[in-house]
């Protein structure tokens, strides 16, 4: 496989993975432990993920957080309140419960729009990668390092990769939109 195709594939794959990760963090009415991945708790001076300090389980429309060290309960609670999730933790002394009310119709539309914006940003990134790689191929063709017919084959392969990755992001968006709207 040509170095240009390898590089394009690697960069486009990273972009799709990034979009997939960003979409996981969009809140729906259905709780997901992934929503807490970005929240850090000051655990004896070290910023630590909640999942490394506690067991997290999904119970009906709630996330149940059960810290292994009871001394960290208040810190977990503070970190959740300080996050932009808009959730109020309920501390019963043993567990912290995060309730996820079903989003209203307007909230669902906003969440779907946010998912769409993230996906469109990813598509732009993939197209920019395509543009940069095609520029490199053209430059090498003009310098005589790549024959014209080989350059055209590479351009076609890069376009094919672009189409694959854009359709993968469309698929991820559709799944997320369905998840948002079903609740």
VMD Tcl script that builds the backbone (N, CA, C; Angstrom):
set m [mol new atoms 549]
animate dup $m
set s [atomselect $m all]
$s set {name element resname resid chain x y z} {
  {N N UNK 1 A 0.843 -1.180 0.000}
  {CA C UNK 1 A 0.000 0.000 0.000}
  {C C UNK 1 A 0.890 1.247 0.000}
  {N N UNK 2 A 0.530 2.228 -0.759}
  {CA C UNK 2 A 1.288 3.463 -0.883}
  {C C UNK 2 A 1.287 4.242 0.431}
  {N N UNK 3 A 2.369 4.998 0.665}
  {CA C UNK 3 A 2.487 5.770 1.914}
  {C C UNK 3 A 1.372 6.805 2.045}
  {N N UNK 4 A 0.924 7.367 0.922}
  {CA C UNK 4 A -0.143 8.371 0.955}
  {C C UNK 4 A -1.461 7.753 1.407}
  {N N UNK 5 A -1.745 6.578 0.884}
  {CA C UNK 5 A -2.980 5.881 1.233}
  {C C UNK 5 A -2.940 5.482 2.711}
  {N N UNK 6 A -1.785 4.971 3.156}
  {CA C UNK 6 A -1.631 4.589 4.564}
  {C C UNK 6 A -1.857 5.786 5.483}
  {N N UNK 7 A -1.236 6.911 5.139}
  {CA C UNK 7 A -1.351 8.114 5.965}
  {C C UNK 7 A -2.788 8.622 5.993}
  {N N UNK 8 A -3.431 8.640 4.831}
  {CA C UNK 8 A -4.820 9.098 4.767}
  {C C UNK 8 A -5.711 8.187 5.608}
  {N N UNK 9 A -5.505 6.883 5.470}
  {CA C UNK 9 A -6.320 5.914 6.205}
  {C C UNK 9 A -6.150 6.103 7.715}
  {N N UNK 10 A -4.892 6.279 8.145}
  {CA C UNK 10 A -4.598 6.452 9.566}
  {C C UNK 10 A -5.266 7.713 10.118}
  {N N UNK 11 A -5.113 8.828 9.411}
  {CA C UNK 11 A -5.677 10.099 9.882}
  {C C UNK 11 A -7.207 10.068 9.878}
  {N N UNK 12 A -7.784 9.504 8.826}
  {CA C UNK 12 A -9.249 9.445 8.734}
  {C C UNK 12 A -9.830 8.536 9.811}
  {N N UNK 13 A -9.141 7.431 10.096}
  {CA C UNK 13 A -9.595 6.509 11.138}
  {C C UNK 13 A -9.590 7.216 12.487}
  {N N UNK 14 A -8.535 7.983 12.770}
  {CA C UNK 14 A -8.456 8.738 14.027}
  {C C UNK 14 A -9.617 9.725 14.138}
  {N N UNK 15 A -9.950 10.367 13.026}
  {CA C UNK 15 A -11.053 11.334 13.028}
  {C C UNK 15 A -12.370 10.642 13.346}
  {N N UNK 16 A -12.627 9.510 12.727}
  {CA C UNK 16 A -13.867 8.767 12.980}
  {C C UNK 16 A -13.922 8.321 14.446}
  {N N UNK 17 A -12.799 7.844 14.979}
  {CA C UNK 17 A -12.766 7.423 16.383}
  {C C UNK 17 A -13.057 8.594 17.310}
  {N N UNK 18 A -12.522 9.752 16.975}
  {CA C UNK 18 A -12.757 10.954 17.773}
  {C C UNK 18 A -14.235 11.343 17.749}
  {N N UNK 19 A -14.850 11.282 16.574}
  {CA C UNK 19 A -16.273 11.606 16.440}
  {C C UNK 19 A -17.108 10.606 17.235}
  {N N UNK 20 A -16.756 9.335 17.119}
  {CA C UNK 20 A -17.483 8.294 17.855}
  {C C UNK 20 A -17.413 8.560 19.357}
  {N N UNK 21 A -16.230 8.937 19.835}
  {CA C UNK 21 A -16.051 9.251 21.248}
  {C C UNK 21 A -16.880 10.475 21.653}
  {N N UNK 22 A -16.861 11.516 20.819}
  {CA C UNK 22 A -17.637 12.725 21.115}
  {C C UNK 22 A -19.131 12.424 21.164}
  {N N UNK 23 A -19.606 11.577 20.266}
  {CA C UNK 23 A -21.028 11.234 20.240}
  {C C UNK 23 A -21.436 10.440 21.486}
  {N N UNK 24 A -20.519 9.636 22.024}
  {CA C UNK 24 A -20.816 8.868 23.231}
  {C C UNK 24 A -21.119 9.789 24.407}
  {N N UNK 25 A -20.525 10.966 24.377}
  {CA C UNK 25 A -20.669 11.885 25.502}
  {C C UNK 25 A -21.897 12.778 25.404}
  {N N UNK 26 A -22.678 12.619 24.369}
  {CA C UNK 26 A -23.933 13.377 24.284}
  {C C UNK 26 A -24.967 12.639 25.111}
  {N N UNK 27 A -25.561 13.365 26.027}
  {CA C UNK 27 A -26.504 12.767 26.958}
  {C C UNK 27 A -27.832 12.471 26.272}
  {N N UNK 28 A -28.339 11.293 26.516}
  {CA C UNK 28 A -29.684 10.951 26.063}
  {C C UNK 28 A -30.481 10.623 27.316}
  {N N UNK 29 A -31.699 10.218 27.185}
  {CA C UNK 29 A -32.495 9.841 28.337}
  {C C UNK 29 A -32.029 8.534 28.941}
  {N N UNK 30 A -31.239 7.798 28.186}
  {CA C UNK 30 A -30.722 6.516 28.650}
  {C C UNK 30 A -29.319 6.744 29.231}
  {N N UNK 31 A -29.101 6.410 30.500}
  {CA C UNK 31 A -27.792 6.655 31.098}
  {C C UNK 31 A -26.718 5.733 30.537}
  {N N UNK 32 A -25.514 6.261 30.473}
  {CA C UNK 32 A -24.370 5.481 30.022}
  {C C UNK 32 A -23.162 5.857 30.878}
  {N N UNK 33 A -22.435 4.872 31.396}
  {CA C UNK 33 A -21.242 5.177 32.190}
  {C C UNK 33 A -20.208 6.017 31.419}
  {N N UNK 34 A -20.237 5.969 30.090}
  {CA C UNK 34 A -19.294 6.750 29.279}
  {C C UNK 34 A -19.455 8.252 29.505}
  {N N UNK 35 A -20.627 8.677 29.966}
  {CA C UNK 35 A -20.853 10.098 30.229}
  {C C UNK 35 A -19.921 10.624 31.318}
  {N N UNK 36 A -19.441 9.746 32.186}
  {CA C UNK 36 A -18.587 10.168 33.299}
  {C C UNK 36 A -17.096 10.097 32.973}
  {N N UNK 37 A -16.751 9.635 31.772}
  {CA C UNK 37 A -15.344 9.437 31.407}
  {C C UNK 37 A -14.489 10.690 31.521}
  {N N UNK 38 A -15.042 11.844 31.199}
  {CA C UNK 38 A -14.252 13.073 31.204}
  {C C UNK 38 A -14.197 13.758 32.562}
  {N N UNK 39 A -14.968 13.280 33.507}
  {CA C UNK 39 A -14.992 13.911 34.825}
  {C C UNK 39 A -13.833 13.370 35.662}
  {N N UNK 40 A -13.053 14.290 36.206}
  {CA C UNK 40 A -11.915 13.922 37.048}
  {C C UNK 40 A -12.207 14.318 38.498}
  {N N UNK 41 A -11.802 13.462 39.413}
  {CA C UNK 41 A -11.962 13.706 40.842}
  {C C UNK 41 A -10.567 13.866 41.428}
  {N N UNK 42 A -10.405 14.859 42.298}
  {CA C UNK 42 A -9.119 15.056 42.971}
  {C C UNK 42 A -8.989 13.984 44.051}
  {N N UNK 43 A -8.245 12.944 43.746}
  {CA C UNK 43 A -8.086 11.820 44.663}
  {C C UNK 43 A -6.693 11.889 45.275}
  {N N UNK 44 A -6.620 12.431 46.468}
  {CA C UNK 44 A -5.346 12.622 47.168}
  {C C UNK 44 A -4.319 13.334 46.280}
  {N N UNK 45 A -4.771 14.407 45.628}
  {CA C UNK 45 A -3.886 15.238 44.822}
  {C C UNK 45 A -3.719 14.797 43.379}
  {N N UNK 46 A -4.355 13.702 42.984}
  {CA C UNK 46 A -4.218 13.209 41.618}
  {C C UNK 46 A -5.574 13.241 40.923}
  {N N UNK 47 A -5.679 13.937 39.775}
  {CA C UNK 47 A -6.951 13.915 39.028}
  {C C UNK 47 A -7.191 12.499 38.492}
  {N N UNK 48 A -8.303 11.890 38.912}
  {CA C UNK 48 A -8.581 10.494 38.606}
  {C C UNK 48 A -9.995 10.340 38.055}
  {N N UNK 49 A -10.155 9.458 37.060}
  {CA C UNK 49 A -11.478 9.176 36.506}
  {C C UNK 49 A -12.351 8.509 37.564}
  {N N UNK 50 A -13.635 8.815 37.522}
  {CA C UNK 50 A -14.572 8.214 38.474}
  {C C UNK 50 A -14.563 6.694 38.355}
  {N N UNK 51 A -14.442 6.188 37.130}
  {CA C UNK 51 A -14.469 4.731 36.927}
  {C C UNK 51 A -13.288 4.030 37.600}
  {N N UNK 52 A -12.229 4.779 37.941}
  {CA C UNK 52 A -11.088 4.186 38.628}
  {C C UNK 52 A -11.237 4.263 40.149}
  {N N UNK 53 A -12.276 4.988 40.598}
  {CA C UNK 53 A -12.499 5.151 42.034}
  {C C UNK 53 A -13.744 4.419 42.524}
  {N N UNK 54 A -14.582 3.989 41.583}
  {CA C UNK 54 A -15.872 3.452 41.978}
  {C C UNK 54 A -16.418 2.489 40.933}
  {N N UNK 55 A -17.348 1.674 41.398}
  {CA C UNK 55 A -18.103 0.828 40.474}
  {C C UNK 55 A -19.268 1.651 39.940}
  {N N UNK 56 A -19.516 1.583 38.655}
  {CA C UNK 56 A -20.613 2.345 38.048}
  {C C UNK 56 A -21.565 1.344 37.384}
  {N N UNK 57 A -22.837 1.434 37.754}
  {CA C UNK 57 A -23.818 0.538 37.142}
  {C C UNK 57 A -25.037 1.339 36.701}
  {N N UNK 58 A -25.759 0.787 35.729}
  {CA C UNK 58 A -26.971 1.409 35.231}
  {C C UNK 58 A -28.153 0.718 35.902}
  {N N UNK 59 A -28.973 1.521 36.578}
  {CA C UNK 59 A -30.159 1.006 37.251}
  {C C UNK 59 A -31.345 1.815 36.744}
  {N N UNK 60 A -32.199 1.184 35.931}
  {CA C UNK 60 A -33.342 1.846 35.295}
  {C C UNK 60 A -32.875 3.113 34.584}
  {N N UNK 61 A -33.362 4.291 35.012}
  {CA C UNK 61 A -32.983 5.560 34.374}
  {C C UNK 61 A -31.937 6.301 35.200}
  {N N UNK 62 A -31.066 5.540 35.883}
  {CA C UNK 62 A -30.071 6.147 36.756}
  {C C UNK 62 A -28.715 5.480 36.590}
  {N N UNK 63 A -27.686 6.241 36.945}
  {CA C UNK 63 A -26.348 5.675 37.095}
  {C C UNK 63 A -26.100 5.576 38.591}
  {N N UNK 64 A -25.652 4.428 39.039}
  {CA C UNK 64 A -25.333 4.221 40.448}
  {C C UNK 64 A -23.814 4.160 40.556}
  {N N UNK 65 A -23.264 5.065 41.354}
  {CA C UNK 65 A -21.815 5.132 41.555}
  {C C UNK 65 A -21.538 4.677 42.980}
  {N N UNK 66 A -20.730 3.637 43.116}
  {CA C UNK 66 A -20.411 3.092 44.437}
  {C C UNK 66 A -18.888 3.191 44.643}
  {N N UNK 67 A -18.446 4.293 45.279}
  {CA C UNK 67 A -17.006 4.477 45.513}
  {C C UNK 67 A -16.437 3.389 46.426}
  {N N UNK 68 A -15.232 2.934 46.106}
  {CA C UNK 68 A -14.587 1.912 46.917}
  {C C UNK 68 A -14.041 2.528 48.206}
  {N N UNK 69 A -13.700 3.805 48.149}
  {CA C UNK 69 A -13.208 4.533 49.318}
  {C C UNK 69 A -14.281 5.554 49.696}
  {N N UNK 70 A -14.930 5.354 50.820}
  {CA C UNK 70 A -16.039 6.235 51.226}
  {C C UNK 70 A -15.578 7.682 51.454}
  {N N UNK 71 A -14.287 7.891 51.698}
  {CA C UNK 71 A -13.764 9.243 51.934}
  {C C UNK 71 A -13.814 10.108 50.679}
  {N N UNK 72 A -14.015 9.516 49.528}
  {CA C UNK 72 A -13.985 10.242 48.264}
  {C C UNK 72 A -15.397 10.646 47.801}
  {N N UNK 73 A -16.419 10.242 48.528}
  {CA C UNK 73 A -17.824 10.507 48.123}
  {C C UNK 73 A -18.073 11.987 47.850}
  {N N UNK 74 A -17.680 12.850 48.779}
  {CA C UNK 74 A -17.924 14.292 48.621}
  {C C UNK 74 A -17.189 14.844 47.399}
  {N N UNK 75 A -15.967 14.353 47.168}
  {CA C UNK 75 A -15.184 14.824 46.013}
  {C C UNK 75 A -15.826 14.397 44.697}
  {N N UNK 76 A -16.353 13.171 44.653}
  {CA C UNK 76 A -17.043 12.684 43.449}
  {C C UNK 76 A -18.269 13.554 43.197}
  {N N UNK 77 A -19.012 13.810 44.258}
  {CA C UNK 77 A -20.214 14.632 44.164}
  {C C UNK 77 A -19.887 16.031 43.635}
  {N N UNK 78 A -18.836 16.648 44.195}
  {CA C UNK 78 A -18.417 17.995 43.755}
  {C C UNK 78 A -18.016 17.995 42.278}
  {N N UNK 79 A -17.271 16.978 41.867}
  {CA C UNK 79 A -16.812 16.900 40.473}
  {C C UNK 79 A -17.980 16.768 39.502}
  {N N UNK 80 A -18.989 15.997 39.885}
  {CA C UNK 80 A -20.169 15.828 39.025}
  {C C UNK 80 A -20.933 17.145 38.931}
  {N N UNK 81 A -21.078 17.829 40.064}
  {CA C UNK 81 A -21.768 19.127 40.065}
  {C C UNK 81 A -21.017 20.148 39.215}
  {N N UNK 82 A -19.685 20.100 39.242}
  {CA C UNK 82 A -18.868 21.062 38.497}
  {C C UNK 82 A -18.828 20.757 36.992}
  {N N UNK 83 A -19.198 19.522 36.610}
  {CA C UNK 83 A -19.186 19.157 35.188}
  {C C UNK 83 A -20.344 19.852 34.480}
  {N N UNK 84 A -20.334 19.792 33.159}
  {CA C UNK 84 A -21.395 20.450 32.391}
  {C C UNK 84 A -22.539 19.494 32.032}
  {N N UNK 85 A -22.683 18.411 32.795}
  {CA C UNK 85 A -23.739 17.437 32.506}
  {C C UNK 85 A -25.111 17.910 32.976}
  {N N UNK 86 A -25.132 18.822 33.930}
  {CA C UNK 86 A -26.412 19.313 34.423}
  {C C UNK 86 A -27.161 18.292 35.256}
  {N N UNK 87 A -26.430 17.437 35.960}
  {CA C UNK 87 A -27.046 16.408 36.795}
  {C C UNK 87 A -26.828 16.721 38.270}
  {N N UNK 88 A -27.818 16.386 39.090}
  {CA C UNK 88 A -27.701 16.566 40.535}
  {C C UNK 88 A -27.477 15.217 41.185}
  {N N UNK 89 A -26.280 15.005 41.738}
  {CA C UNK 89 A -26.003 13.731 42.394}
  {C C UNK 89 A -26.781 13.602 43.706}
  {N N UNK 90 A -27.277 12.408 43.964}
  {CA C UNK 90 A -27.990 12.121 45.208}
  {C C UNK 90 A -27.110 11.163 46.003}
  {N N UNK 91 A -26.602 11.652 47.140}
  {CA C UNK 91 A -25.677 10.891 47.969}
  {C C UNK 91 A -26.448 10.280 49.139}
  {N N UNK 92 A -26.480 8.929 49.206}
  {CA C UNK 92 A -27.185 8.284 50.320}
  {C C UNK 92 A -26.221 7.758 51.377}
  {N N UNK 93 A -24.956 8.159 51.288}
  {CA C UNK 93 A -23.952 7.721 52.261}
  {C C UNK 93 A -23.160 6.509 51.798}
  {N N UNK 94 A -23.719 5.726 50.910}
  {CA C UNK 94 A -23.035 4.542 50.380}
  {C C UNK 94 A -22.847 4.652 48.875}
  {N N UNK 95 A -23.869 5.167 48.203}
  {CA C UNK 95 A -23.866 5.294 46.746}
  {C C UNK 95 A -24.189 6.730 46.352}
  {N N UNK 96 A -23.824 7.043 45.129}
  {CA C UNK 96 A -24.242 8.312 44.537}
  {C C UNK 96 A -25.090 7.948 43.329}
  {N N UNK 97 A -26.310 8.458 43.297}
  {CA C UNK 97 A -27.228 8.159 42.209}
  {C C UNK 97 A -27.365 9.394 41.330}
  {N N UNK 98 A -27.300 9.154 40.007}
  {CA C UNK 98 A -27.538 10.215 39.023}
  {C C UNK 98 A -28.787 9.834 38.236}
  {N N UNK 99 A -29.852 10.585 38.412}
  {CA C UNK 99 A -31.094 10.308 37.691}
  {C C UNK 99 A -31.073 11.003 36.337}
  {N N UNK 100 A -31.569 10.310 35.333}
  {CA C UNK 100 A -31.634 10.838 33.976}
  {C C UNK 100 A -33.088 10.969 33.556}
  {N N UNK 101 A -33.654 12.150 33.738}
  {CA C UNK 101 A -35.036 12.320 33.292}
  {C C UNK 101 A -35.103 12.233 31.769}
  {N N UNK 102 A -36.216 11.776 31.267}
  {CA C UNK 102 A -36.388 11.700 29.811}
  {C C UNK 102 A -36.361 13.116 29.244}
  {N N UNK 103 A -35.574 13.347 28.189}
  {CA C UNK 103 A -35.522 14.689 27.610}
  {C C UNK 103 A -36.849 15.063 26.949}
  {N N UNK 104 A -37.158 16.356 26.995}
  {CA C UNK 104 A -38.368 16.840 26.336}
  {C C UNK 104 A -38.135 16.837 24.830}
  {N N UNK 105 A -39.194 17.070 24.064}
  {CA C UNK 105 A -39.076 17.111 22.606}
  {C C UNK 105 A -38.057 18.154 22.152}
  {N N UNK 106 A -38.070 19.320 22.793}
  {CA C UNK 106 A -37.130 20.395 22.422}
  {C C UNK 106 A -35.697 20.000 22.771}
  {N N UNK 107 A -35.502 19.377 23.936}
  {CA C UNK 107 A -34.158 18.935 24.331}
  {C C UNK 107 A -33.626 17.878 23.366}
  {N N UNK 108 A -34.516 16.970 22.930}
  {CA C UNK 108 A -34.114 15.933 21.971}
  {C C UNK 108 A -33.616 16.570 20.678}
  {N N UNK 109 A -34.327 17.602 20.215}
  {CA C UNK 109 A -33.929 18.280 18.983}
  {C C UNK 109 A -32.563 18.937 19.151}
  {N N UNK 110 A -32.341 19.562 20.312}
  {CA C UNK 110 A -31.045 20.203 20.579}
  {C C UNK 110 A -29.923 19.158 20.609}
  {N N UNK 111 A -30.186 18.032 21.257}
  {CA C UNK 111 A -29.183 16.970 21.333}
  {C C UNK 111 A -28.876 16.413 19.944}
  {N N UNK 112 A -29.919 16.226 19.137}
  {CA C UNK 112 A -29.727 15.718 17.771}
  {C C UNK 112 A -28.942 16.735 16.943}
  {N N UNK 113 A -29.235 18.026 17.119}
  {CA C UNK 113 A -28.483 19.075 16.405}
  {C C UNK 113 A -27.011 19.057 16.804}
  {N N UNK 114 A -26.768 18.872 18.097}
  {CA C UNK 114 A -25.379 18.821 18.594}
  {C C UNK 114 A -24.651 17.626 17.973}
  {N N UNK 115 A -25.322 16.481 17.920}
  {CA C UNK 115 A -24.719 15.290 17.305}
  {C C UNK 115 A -24.427 15.551 15.830}
  {N N UNK 116 A -25.338 16.249 15.157}
  {CA C UNK 116 A -25.158 16.567 13.745}
  {C C UNK 116 A -23.962 17.497 13.552}
  {N N UNK 117 A -23.824 18.502 14.425}
  {CA C UNK 117 A -22.687 19.437 14.336}
  {C C UNK 117 A -21.361 18.700 14.502}
  {N N UNK 118 A -21.312 17.799 15.479}
  {CA C UNK 118 A -20.093 17.026 15.715}
  {C C UNK 118 A -19.747 16.202 14.482}
  {N N UNK 119 A -20.761 15.549 13.914}
  {CA C UNK 119 A -20.547 14.707 12.736}
  {C C UNK 119 A -20.087 15.534 11.540}
  {N N UNK 120 A -20.719 16.682 11.328}
  {CA C UNK 120 A -20.326 17.546 10.208}
  {C C UNK 120 A -18.885 18.029 10.371}
  {N N UNK 121 A -18.494 18.337 11.607}
  {CA C UNK 121 A -17.101 18.736 11.875}
  {C C UNK 121 A -16.138 17.625 11.502}
  {N N UNK 122 A -16.524 16.393 11.793}
  {CA C UNK 122 A -15.688 15.242 11.434}
  {C C UNK 122 A -15.573 15.073 9.933}
  {N N UNK 123 A -16.674 15.287 9.228}
  {CA C UNK 123 A -16.650 15.173 7.764}
  {C C UNK 123 A -15.718 16.225 7.166}
  {N N UNK 124 A -15.769 17.434 7.707}
  {CA C UNK 124 A -14.885 18.507 7.225}
  {C C UNK 124 A -13.431 18.105 7.454}
  {N N UNK 125 A -13.145 17.530 8.616}
  {CA C UNK 125 A -11.776 17.093 8.915}
  {C C UNK 125 A -11.303 16.033 7.917}
  {N N UNK 126 A -12.175 15.070 7.621}
  {CA C UNK 126 A -11.805 14.008 6.668}
  {C C UNK 126 A -11.552 14.615 5.283}
  {N N UNK 127 A -12.395 15.558 4.885}
  {CA C UNK 127 A -12.197 16.190 3.573}
  {C C UNK 127 A -10.907 17.020 3.538}
  {N N UNK 128 A -10.557 17.630 4.664}
  {CA C UNK 128 A -9.292 18.375 4.730}
  {C C UNK 128 A -8.100 17.434 4.627}
  {N N UNK 129 A -8.219 16.269 5.237}
  {CA C UNK 129 A -7.156 15.264 5.124}
  {C C UNK 129 A -7.016 14.861 3.659}
  {N N UNK 130 A -8.157 14.625 2.999}
  {CA C UNK 130 A -8.144 14.263 1.577}
  {C C UNK 130 A -7.435 15.352 0.764}
  {N N UNK 131 A -7.819 16.600 1.002}
  {CA C UNK 131 A -7.230 17.730 0.270}
  {C C UNK 131 A -5.707 17.774 0.446}
  {N N UNK 132 A -5.249 17.627 1.686}
  {CA C UNK 132 A -3.808 17.696 1.957}
  {C C UNK 132 A -3.043 16.551 1.300}
  {N N UNK 133 A -3.595 15.348 1.362}
  {CA C UNK 133 A -2.931 14.187 0.753}
  {C C UNK 133 A -2.911 14.331 -0.779}
  {N N UNK 134 A -4.034 14.801 -1.354}
  {CA C UNK 134 A -4.071 14.994 -2.807}
  {C C UNK 134 A -3.058 16.053 -3.247}
  {N N UNK 135 A -2.871 17.074 -2.431}
  {CA C UNK 135 A -1.862 18.114 -2.723}
  {C C UNK 135 A -0.467 17.504 -2.775}
  {N N UNK 136 A -0.194 16.627 -1.797}
  {CA C UNK 136 A 1.109 15.945 -1.753}
  {C C UNK 136 A 1.314 15.091 -3.001}
  {N N UNK 137 A 0.270 14.359 -3.382}
  {CA C UNK 137 A 0.363 13.493 -4.565}
  {C C UNK 137 A 0.623 14.342 -5.807}
  {N N UNK 138 A -0.110 15.445 -5.958}
  {CA C UNK 138 A 0.073 16.348 -7.109}
  {C C UNK 138 A 1.504 16.875 -7.149}
  {N N UNK 139 A 1.995 17.270 -5.970}
  {CA C UNK 139 A 3.353 17.819 -5.888}
  {C C UNK 139 A 4.378 16.778 -6.354}
  {N N UNK 140 A 4.225 15.556 -5.855}
  {CA C UNK 140 A 5.155 14.495 -6.246}
  {C C UNK 140 A 5.023 14.156 -7.729}
  {N N UNK 141 A 3.804 14.236 -8.245}
  {CA C UNK 141 A 3.589 13.978 -9.678}
  {C C UNK 141 A 4.297 15.058 -10.504}
  {N N UNK 142 A 4.154 16.309 -10.102}
  {CA C UNK 142 A 4.788 17.418 -10.821}
  {C C UNK 142 A 6.308 17.360 -10.756}
  {N N UNK 143 A 6.837 16.817 -9.655}
  {CA C UNK 143 A 8.290 16.674 -9.516}
  {C C UNK 143 A 8.806 15.448 -10.268}
  {N N UNK 144 A 7.897 14.626 -10.766}
  {CA C UNK 144 A 8.285 13.445 -11.523}
  {C C UNK 144 A 8.537 12.216 -10.671}
  {N N UNK 145 A 8.164 12.267 -9.404}
  {CA C UNK 145 A 8.377 11.124 -8.507}
  {C C UNK 145 A 7.293 10.057 -8.645}
  {N N UNK 146 A 6.126 10.460 -9.143}
  {CA C UNK 146 A 5.016 9.530 -9.338}
  {C C UNK 146 A 4.525 9.679 -10.778}
  {N N UNK 147 A 4.393 8.556 -11.520}
  {CA C UNK 147 A 3.846 8.643 -12.877}
  {C C UNK 147 A 2.378 9.110 -12.841}
  {N N UNK 148 A 1.936 9.734 -13.914}
  {CA C UNK 148 A 0.595 10.315 -13.974}
  {C C UNK 148 A -0.502 9.283 -13.700}
  {N N UNK 149 A -0.396 8.110 -14.339}
  {CA C UNK 149 A -1.450 7.105 -14.140}
  {C C UNK 149 A -1.472 6.589 -12.703}
  {N N UNK 150 A -0.302 6.477 -12.081}
  {CA C UNK 150 A -0.226 6.057 -10.675}
  {C C UNK 150 A -0.844 7.127 -9.776}
  {N N UNK 151 A -0.601 8.383 -10.091}
  {CA C UNK 151 A -1.174 9.494 -9.313}
  {C C UNK 151 A -2.699 9.448 -9.377}
  {N N UNK 152 A -3.256 9.173 -10.551}
  {CA C UNK 152 A -4.712 9.081 -10.698}
  {C C UNK 152 A -5.286 7.912 -9.892}
  {N N UNK 153 A -4.564 6.788 -9.887}
  {CA C UNK 153 A -5.006 5.640 -9.093}
  {C C UNK 153 A -5.020 5.992 -7.601}
  {N N UNK 154 A -3.964 6.693 -7.158}
  {CA C UNK 154 A -3.882 7.098 -5.753}
  {C C UNK 154 A -5.007 8.071 -5.403}
  {N N UNK 155 A -5.281 9.005 -6.299}
  {CA C UNK 155 A -6.358 9.973 -6.067}
  {C C UNK 155 A -7.710 9.249 -5.931}
  {N N UNK 156 A -7.919 8.264 -6.786}
  {CA C UNK 156 A -9.156 7.478 -6.706}
  {C C UNK 156 A -9.246 6.725 -5.384}
  {N N UNK 157 A -8.129 6.146 -4.957}
  {CA C UNK 157 A -8.099 5.386 -3.701}
  {C C UNK 157 A -8.364 6.322 -2.513}
  {N N UNK 158 A -7.790 7.522 -2.541}
  {CA C UNK 158 A -7.996 8.501 -1.466}
  {C C UNK 158 A -9.471 8.915 -1.424}
  {N N UNK 159 A -10.067 9.102 -2.601}
  {CA C UNK 159 A -11.495 9.466 -2.652}
  {C C UNK 159 A -12.353 8.334 -2.095}
  {N N UNK 160 A -11.978 7.117 -2.418}
  {CA C UNK 160 A -12.700 5.944 -1.919}
  {C C UNK 160 A -12.636 5.889 -0.383}
  {N N UNK 161 A -11.440 6.140 0.166}
  {CA C UNK 161 A -11.276 6.166 1.625}
  {C C UNK 161 A -12.125 7.271 2.245}
  {N N UNK 162 A -12.137 8.433 1.597}
  {CA C UNK 162 A -12.922 9.558 2.094}
  {C C UNK 162 A -14.394 9.181 2.152}
  {N N UNK 163 A -14.900 8.593 1.072}
  {CA C UNK 163 A -16.307 8.190 1.019}
  {C C UNK 163 A -16.634 7.167 2.113}
  {N N UNK 164 A -15.733 6.200 2.323}
  {CA C UNK 164 A -15.942 5.177 3.351}
  {C C UNK 164 A -16.066 5.821 4.738}
  {N N UNK 165 A -15.140 6.724 5.042}
  {CA C UNK 165 A -15.110 7.320 6.374}
  {C C UNK 165 A -16.276 8.295 6.588}
  {N N UNK 166 A -16.670 9.001 5.552}
  {CA C UNK 166 A -17.817 9.903 5.667}
  {C C UNK 166 A -19.086 9.078 5.893}
  {N N UNK 167 A -19.237 7.963 5.176}
  {CA C UNK 167 A -20.433 7.141 5.367}
  {C C UNK 167 A -20.428 6.472 6.748}
  {N N UNK 168 A -19.249 6.156 7.278}
  {CA C UNK 168 A -19.149 5.609 8.634}
  {C C UNK 168 A -19.633 6.650 9.657}
  {N N UNK 169 A -19.254 7.915 9.466}
  {CA C UNK 169 A -19.719 8.973 10.372}
  {C C UNK 169 A -21.220 9.184 10.240}
  {N N UNK 170 A -21.748 9.076 9.025}
  {CA C UNK 170 A -23.198 9.170 8.829}
  {C C UNK 170 A -23.916 8.067 9.601}
  {N N UNK 171 A -23.351 6.871 9.555}
  {CA C UNK 171 A -23.932 5.728 10.264}
  {C C UNK 171 A -23.927 5.982 11.782}
  {N N UNK 172 A -22.803 6.482 12.296}
  {CA C UNK 172 A -22.703 6.783 13.729}
  {C C UNK 172 A -23.725 7.844 14.134}
  {N N UNK 173 A -23.878 8.848 13.282}
  {CA C UNK 173 A -24.850 9.912 13.573}
  {C C UNK 173 A -26.272 9.355 13.598}
  {N N UNK 174 A -26.616 8.539 12.605}
  {CA C UNK 174 A -27.966 7.962 12.543}
  {C C UNK 174 A -28.262 7.146 13.802}
  {N N UNK 175 A -27.284 6.339 14.232}
  {CA C UNK 175 A -27.462 5.541 15.446}
  {C C UNK 175 A -27.708 6.442 16.652}
  {N N UNK 176 A -26.912 7.496 16.763}
  {CA C UNK 176 A -27.044 8.401 17.906}
  {C C UNK 176 A -28.376 9.136 17.853}
  {N N UNK 177 A -28.777 9.556 16.658}
  {CA C UNK 177 A -30.049 10.265 16.508}
  {C C UNK 177 A -31.208 9.358 16.937}
  {N N UNK 178 A -31.174 8.098 16.517}
  {CA C UNK 178 A -32.216 7.142 16.898}
  {C C UNK 178 A -32.237 6.955 18.404}
  {N N UNK 179 A -31.052 6.858 19.003}
  {CA C UNK 179 A -30.953 6.704 20.446}
  {C C UNK 179 A -31.545 7.909 21.168}
  {N N UNK 180 A -31.274 9.099 20.664}
  {CA C UNK 180 A -31.795 10.330 21.274}
  {C C UNK 180 A -33.314 10.385 21.134}
  {N N UNK 181 A -33.832 10.087 19.968}
  {CA C UNK 181 A -35.252 10.248 19.699}
  {C C UNK 181 A -36.134 9.143 20.275}
  {N N UNK 182 A -35.562 7.957 20.538}
  {CA C UNK 182 A -36.384 6.832 20.994}
  {C C UNK 182 A -36.859 6.982 22.429}
  {N N UNK 183 A -36.123 7.679 23.243}
  {CA C UNK 183 A -36.427 7.745 24.683}
  {C C UNK 183 A -37.711 8.494 24.946}
}
mol reanalyze $m
mol bondsrecalc $m
mol representation Tube
mol addrep $m
